[in-house]
Amino acid sequence: MKIVVGISDMRVSNNPEDVLLTYSLGSCIGVIIWDPQARVAGLLHYMLPDSSLDREKAQQKPFMFADTGIPRLFKEAYKYGAVKSRLVVKVVGGSQVMDSSGLFNIGKRNQAVLRRIFWKNNIMITREDVGGPGNRTVSIDVGTGVTMLKVSGRGEFEL
């Protein structure tokens, strides 16, 4: 079953028939995790780097922010039997869209916070496709871990 993960949302599944999918990653970041032994996959689509921008919003929508969404993604996957040391971690997005002057640099800030969180928690990124000007759509097949990435101007390919 296709499960669409919206903006500021997260899903985890251990159903091998499921495909987790998110559209239109611009400056947002998509974090995809997969445990090949437990056959557990998770996908987070976060918008902003830091929940301190709006604590109330972070309580209502924790997946909107990197610092509140990323830990919840991993914790939820662990509930399904995923083990940190086995995780395949992929990161996509962080483009510079609707900010041609680079004034806000949301995409770069989203990437920087993610790297800081991963560094602190000893998490290695297996594959990534970040930055640049385009939008991305990404999906992961829960049963196989096959991750497909579609990038505007570059087509669709396995990540």
C-alpha positions in Angstrom: 0.0 0.0 0.0 1.3 3.5 -0.8 1.5 5.7 2.2 1.9 9.4 1.5 3.9 11.3 4.1 2.9 15.0 3.9 4.9 18.1 4.8 5.6 18.2 8.5 4.8 14.5 8.9 6.4 11.1 9.6 5.5 7.5 9.0 7.1 4.2 10.1 6.1 0.8 8.8 7.1 -2.9 9.1 4.6 -4.0 6.4 6.6 -5.4 3.5 3.8 -4.4 1.1 4.0 -0.7 2.0 5.8 2.1 0.1 6.4 5.3 2.0 6.4 8.3 -0.3 6.8 12.1 0.0 6.4 14.8 -2.6 7.9 18.2 -3.2 10.9 18.3 -1.0 12.3 21.8 -1.8 14.1 23.4 1.1 12.5 20.7 3.3 14.5 17.6 4.2 13.4 14.0 3.8 15.0 11.5 6.2 14.6 7.9 5.1 15.7 5.1 7.4 15.6 1.3 6.9 16.6 -1.7 8.9 17.2 -4.5 6.5 17.0 -7.2 9.1 13.8 -6.1 10.9 12.4 -4.8 7.6 11.3 -1.5 9.1 11.3 1.7 7.2 10.6 5.3 8.2 10.2 8.6 6.4 10.2 12.1 7.9 9.5 15.3 5.9 10.5 18.3 8.0 10.3 22.0 7.0 12.4 23.9 9.5 15.6 23.4 11.5 14.8 24.5 15.0 11.6 24.2 17.1 12.7 27.2 19.3 11.2 29.4 16.5 7.8 28.4 17.7 7.5 26.1 20.8 3.7 26.0 20.6 3.8 24.9 16.9 6.4 22.3 17.8 4.1 20.7 20.3 1.3 20.6 17.8 3.4 19.5 14.9 6.7 18.0 16.1 7.6 16.7 12.6 7.7 20.2 11.3 11.1 20.7 12.9 14.4 18.8 12.6 15.2 18.9 16.3 11.9 17.4 17.3 11.1 15.3 14.3 14.3 13.4 13.8 14.5 11.9 17.3 10.8 10.8 17.1 11.5 9.1 13.7 14.2 7.0 15.2 12.3 6.2 18.4 9.3 5.1 16.5 11.4 2.8 14.2 13.0 1.2 17.4 9.5 0.4 18.6 9.1 -1.7 15.4 12.3 -3.6 16.1 14.8 -1.4 14.2 18.3 -1.3 15.6 20.4 1.8 15.2 23.6 0.0 14.2 21.8 -1.7 11.3 20.0 1.4 9.9 20.5 2.5 6.3 20.0 6.3 6.5 19.3 8.4 3.4 18.8 12.2 3.2 17.2 14.2 0.4 16.1 17.8 -0.1 17.5 21.0 1.3 17.3 22.9 -2.0 17.4 26.6 -2.4 13.9 27.4 -3.7 12.0 30.6 -3.5 15.1 32.3 -2.0 17.3 33.0 -5.0 19.2 35.6 -3.0 20.1 33.1 -0.4 18.9 35.4 2.3 17.2 32.8 4.5 19.1 29.7 3.4 16.5 27.4 4.9 17.7 24.4 2.9 21.3 24.8 4.1 20.2 25.5 7.7 18.0 22.3 7.6 21.0 20.3 6.4 23.3 21.8 9.1 20.9 21.0 11.9 20.5 17.4 10.6 24.3 16.9 10.5 24.7 18.2 14.0 22.0 15.9 15.3 23.5 12.9 13.5 27.0 13.8 14.7 25.9 14.0 18.3 24.1 10.6 18.0 26.8 8.8 16.0 24.5 8.3 13.0 26.1 7.9 9.6 24.4 8.9 6.3 24.5 6.1 3.8 23.4 8.1 0.8 22.2 11.7 0.2 21.0 14.0 -2.5 20.9 17.5 -1.1 21.1 21.1 -2.1 20.8 22.6 -5.6 17.7 24.3 -7.1 15.3 21.5 -7.7 12.4 19.8 -6.0 12.5 16.1 -5.1 10.1 13.2 -4.6 11.3 10.2 -2.7 9.9 6.8 -1.8 11.1 3.7 0.0 9.8 0.1 -0.4 9.5 -1.2 3.1 10.1 -4.9 2.1 13.2 -4.3 0.0 14.6 -0.9 1.1 14.7 0.2 -2.5 14.6 4.0 -2.4 13.6 5.9 -5.6 14.3 9.5 -6.0 12.8 11.8 -8.7 14.5 15.2 -9.1 13.2 17.9 -11.3 15.5 18.2 -14.3 17.4 15.0 -13.6 14.7 12.3 -13.8 14.1 9.3 -11.5 16.7 6.9 -10.2 17.5 4.6 -7.3 19.2 6.3 -4.4 
